[in-house]
Amino acid sequence: QVRLVESGGGLVQAGGSLRLSCVASGSAFSCSVMGWYRQPPGKQRELVADATFGGRASYADSVKERFNISRDNTDNTVYLQMNSLKPEDTDNYYCNAKWSLPSHDDFWGQGTQVTVAS
């Protein structure tokens, strides 16, 4: 019953910005880690950024100076502010949420498309 719903993707010009949102619902507990992933063609799904419940954030080197992740723990929501977007950022961005309570679980959203025009 856990659902992750992403929004905020779209088409932007290089150098533009987007703000992605992901809302996790269906659990009485806050998730331990929420993050964003993308999957270039022919590659494994890769971490873009994630954040722990306590606010510790991790970023891929390619986005560290341009993206910012934040969380609202009251409603299990994670945001990804993407600035200075590059064509190579084009991908489907997937939200991931991990729970430690009541059990260890891992869920994915359907993705939101980000397209950056060159």
N, C-alpha and C positions, 0 to 999 in steps of 0.2 A: 503493500500500500504506500510505501514511500515514493514520492514523486519529486523530481527536480525539473523545474521549468525555467528555461533560459529566455532572455529577451535582450534587445538592444543592438543586435547586429544590423548590418546594412552596408550600403555602398558609399565609400568616401574617397576623396582624392588623396594622393600621397601627401603626408604632412598633416592630415586632418585627425580628428579625434572621435572616439566612440566610447560609450559607457555601457558595459554589459552587466546584466543583473541575473541572479539565479536564486530562486526561492525553493527551499526544501520543505516539504510538508508530509504529514503522515506519521510523525514520530513525536512522542511526548518528551523526548530528550534532545538537547542541543548536540549537533554533530561535532566531532572532535576536530576535524580538518575539512575545510571546503576549499576548492581550488578550480582552476581552469586549465584545460588541456587542448591541444590541437594535434592533428594527425596529417602531416604532409604525405602526399602520394607515395606508396611503397615503403613507408616507415611506420614504426610503432608510434602509438599515441604518446605525446611528449608533454611534460609539465610546462605550462606557461607561468603560473603563479599559484600559490596556495597560502592559506592562513590558518593557524591553529585557533582554537577557542580563545586562548589567551592573547591572541593578536600577533603572534610571531609569524612573519611573512617570509616566503622564499620566492625567488624569481629565477627564470631562465636568464642566462647571461645576455641573450639577444634582446631582452625586453627590460632589463633591470633599470635602465635610466629613463625609460619611456612610459612604463605601465605602473599602476598602483592598485593594489588589492586592499579591500576593506571589508569588514563584516559587521552585521547587525545580529548579535546573538539572541535578541529577543524574538526573532521570527525566522532564524536560520536562513539568513540572506547573505549572499556574498556579491560584491561588486568588483568589476575590473574596469578601471579608468585607463583607456588606451590613448596615448598621445603620440604625436609624431609618427603616425602610422606609415608603414612601408609596404610596397607591393608584396614582399615576401611574408608579410603578416597575414595575407589572404588565406583563409582556411575556415572550416567549421570549428567553432569553439564549443567544447563540451564541459559542462559543469560536473564536478565530482564531489561527493560528500561521503565522509567516513564517520561511522559511529563506533564508540567504545561501549556505550550503554544504550539499551539493556544488553546488547551483545555486539560483537564486532561485525560490522556490515559495511558495504561499499556499494554506492549507487551512482548511476550516470544519468544525465539528462540527454535529451534528443539532439541538442546542439543548436547553436545559432550562427548563421553564416556571416562572416566578415569578409568583405571584398574591398581591396584597396587598389584603385586605379593608378596606373603608372603615369 
